[in-house]
């Protein structure tokens, strides 16, 4: 069927675009992560609180977008457990904002040294928390 081939091509094109977007987002996240060590804790916490405020102020838009997501999921015959996890409620908005505030109130782990250890051979090591990975190095 000619129409079926067009649907398949459209789906393939959408999948390729989605893959490209995922790669781009991943690269952007990696770049942002590597820059986190140079940002002061106060600035990081300010950003977290601004994100929380933005979510709260724009919750009507969030609910509208979520309603569309739920509609698509229902048409795709997703099960009720999936729909429950997908649905955003006033409580989940509150929990998101509260979670961001909790993270902002935690000590910043970037640049801290933890887990000082000594190997049986006598070599001493430590973990140094960085923005995008942990390093295990010799003392």
N, C-alpha and C positions, 0 to 999 in steps of 0.2 A: 504494500500500500504506500503510495507516495506521501500521504500525510503522516504516516508513522515514521518514515525516514526523516522528515522535517522535525518531528518531535524529538527523535533521538539526537539529531544534530544540535537542536536547541539545548537539550539536556547536557550534551557533551560540552558545548560552548559555555554554559553556565557553570559546569563543574570545573572547567579550566580557569574561568574567571575567579571562582571561589578559591581554587588552589593558589592562584597568583596573589589574591588578597591575603590569604593565610600566610604565605611566605613573606609578603611585604610587612604585615603586622608583626610577624616573628622577628624580622630584622629590626624593625622600629623598636620593639620591646628590648631586644638585645642592646641596641645603641643606648636606649634610655637607662637600662640597667647598669651599663658600664659608666654612665655619668653620675649615678647616684652617690658615689663616694665623695664627690666634690660639692654636694648640696648640703647645707647645714640642716640639722635636725629640726630646728624651728621652721624652716621653709618646708620641709617634707610634711611636718604636722599641719602647717597652714594649708597645704594642698589637700591633704586628707579631709580637713574640716570644710574646705571649699567644695570638694566633691560631695560631701554629705549635704551641705546646704543646697547645692545644685540639684541633687536627687530630690530633696524635699520640695524645692520650689517648682520643679518640673514633673512632679508625680502624675499630674493629669496626662501629660504626654507619654509618660512611661506606661500608664494604664491603657492608653489608647493603642500604643504599639503592642503591648502585651495581649490586648483583645484580638488584634490581627494574628499574632502568633498562635493564640489558642484556637482561632478559627481554622487556620491552616492545619494545625495538629489534629483537630477533630475531623477535618475532611480527609486527612491521611490515616484516619482510624487508629490513632495512637491510643494506648490503653489509659485507664483512669489514673493509674499511678504516675504515668508520664505527664498527664495534664495537670495533676496536683503539683508536681515539681515545677512545671512551667509557669503556673499561675502566680502572678505578683499581686499581693494584697496590701492593705494598709499596714498590717503587721510585718510583712516582709520588707516593706519600705522602711519602717521604723527599725527593724533588725539590721538592715544594710547600713543605715545612718549610725546606729548605735555601734555596730562593728567597726566602722571607720573611726569613730571617736575612741573606741577601745584601743585600736592599733596606734592612733596618735598619742595615746597616753602611755604606751609601752616605751621602755628604753630603746634607743636606736642601736641595733646590733652591728651596723656597718663600722668596720675598723676595730672591733673588739677582738681580743685574743682569748680563746677558751681552750679547755681540754688539754692543759699541759700534761704531757705524758713522757714516760721514759721506757724505752724498749729494753728487753732483756740484755741486749748488746751494750746498753749504756747510752745509746743515742737518745737525746731528748728532742721532743717535737711538740708542736702546738697547732691548733686550728686558728686561722685568722679569718674572721668573717669579712667577706667582700660583697659588693653589690650583686654579683652574678655567679659567684662560686665560692667554695671554701678551699683554702690552701692548707696543705699539711707541709710544714717546712721544718728544717732543723733549727734548733736554737743556736 
